[in-house]
Amino acid sequence: MEKTGIDVVYPYNLVSIYGTYELPTFLTFCQRYLDGSGVALDVGGNTGITGSILSAFTSHVHIFEANPEMEKHIHISNNGNDNVTVVMKAVSNLPGKVEIYPVGQNNTSMVSKSKEGAVSVDCITLDHYCNENNLSPKVIKVDVEGVDSEVLLGTVDTITRCKPYLFLEHPMYNAKSYNTDIALVNKAMAFLKENYELYAYPTLDQICPADSFGLPLDIFVEKAGVLPTNIVGVPMNMKSDR
């Protein structure tokens, strides 16, 4: 490329597995359910790409990321977005201090099987954060490497009050890779099934029938024989466009 004196920076995971397999799934969700209004909570912000996308589909986004090394990448991904708030804290069902551990490229987890490279960080619940900041979220996205259920259980009051759309990694999808608390997974899934219509949003690297995208979760599992990477939750009595 001709030298112009301008540095061109690409978010490095935009052209990685996320950009190839997961991004189209998330974009489809945003296009189907969001209209540019309301507040979004992006839990597990990573490099800030999903938060940047949500900033175009909602009025304001709060990005939560526990890994301090990701802060600069979140700001790069959201450069120029004046409707984004970055919260560098972990999110779970209990507040306090937690230890996170590196798990693969760019990711950390509170329930990693490996206990090497621990970093101590502050942890909050979304119920407390929403109460403290007077927030009524329209959409919540959760992808936090093995503790998705804990995040949901720390958001029960807010979810019950606001009935936001949900986009989350299936709590059991990567459970074997982490020390996932299965009892909490079952409790979180029971809560979701009582309050939401759940739909399967597999990523593009999953082998499943072509017409199974957006099917009701139970039908997808029966038809495809696998768990979908992601689940979309639509509040009861609200129409789904799949």
Order of alpha helices (4+ residues) and beta strands (2+ residues): alpha-beta-alpha-beta-alpha-beta-beta-beta-beta-beta-alpha-beta-alpha-alpha-beta-alpha-beta-alpha-beta
